Amino acid sequence: MLTLTALEDQLAADLHGRWRTRCLALLRDLAEACGRRLREPLPAAEFAVLTRRRAACLAAMAVIEIVWARQHEFRC
């Protein structure tokens, strides 16, 4: 499979999923921190920023899972 991005290259080299696990943990922590902040009273602009940031973290987690699985599905 040809890779187009550094993310794909890094995930392809991550045979045991250690890098993927660290990235997912970091993104999960960031999404949770945004979620905690979103439960507080916030100005509308800050609420919007945190909502987008949390959504971006969750989307990045999904992308990492999908790309890693595609890179390694036939190596089992």
C-alpha positions in Angstrom: 0.0 0.0 0.0 1.4 3.4 -0.9 1.4 5.9 1.9 0.7 9.6 1.4 1.2 11.0 4.9 3.6 10.8 7.8 0.7 9.5 9.9 0.3 6.6 7.6 4.1 5.9 7.6 4.2 6.1 11.4 1.2 3.8 11.8 2.6 1.3 9.2 5.8 1.0 11.2 3.9 0.5 14.4 3.7 -3.3 14.2 2.6 -3.8 17.8 0.4 -0.7 18.2 2.4 1.0 20.9 2.6 4.4 19.1 -1.1 4.1 18.2 -1.9 3.4 21.9 0.0 6.4 23.1 -1.6 8.7 20.5 -5.1 7.4 21.3 -4.4 7.9 25.0 -3.3 11.5 24.5 -6.3 12.3 22.3 -8.7 10.6 24.8 -7.2 12.7 27.6 -7.6 15.9 25.5 -11.2 15.0 24.6 -12.0 14.3 28.2 -10.4 17.6 29.3 -12.5 19.5 26.8 -15.6 17.6 27.9 -15.0 18.6 31.6 -14.6 22.2 30.6 -17.8 22.1 28.5 -19.7 21.2 31.6 -18.7 24.5 33.2 -20.3 27.9 32.4 -18.5 29.4 29.5 -18.8 32.3 27.1 -20.3 31.2 23.8 -17.1 31.6 21.8 -15.1 29.4 24.2 -17.8 26.8 24.2 -17.7 26.7 20.4 -13.9 26.3 20.4 -13.9 23.5 23.0 -16.8 21.7 21.1 -14.8 21.8 17.9 -11.6 20.8 19.7 -13.3 17.8 21.3 -14.9 16.7 18.0 -11.5 17.0 16.3 -9.9 14.7 19.0 -12.6 12.1 18.6 -12.3 12.3 14.8 -8.5 11.9 15.0 -9.0 8.9 17.2 -11.2 7.3 14.6 -8.8 8.0 11.8 -5.9 6.5 13.7 -7.9 3.3 14.5 -9.0 3.0 10.8 -5.6 3.7 9.3 -3.7 1.4 11.7 -6.2 -1.4 11.1 -5.9 -1.1 7.3 -2.1 -1.1 7.6 -2.1 -4.3 9.7 -5.2 -6.3 8.9 -3.3 -8.9 6.7 -0.2 -9.2 9.0 -1.9 -11.2 11.7 
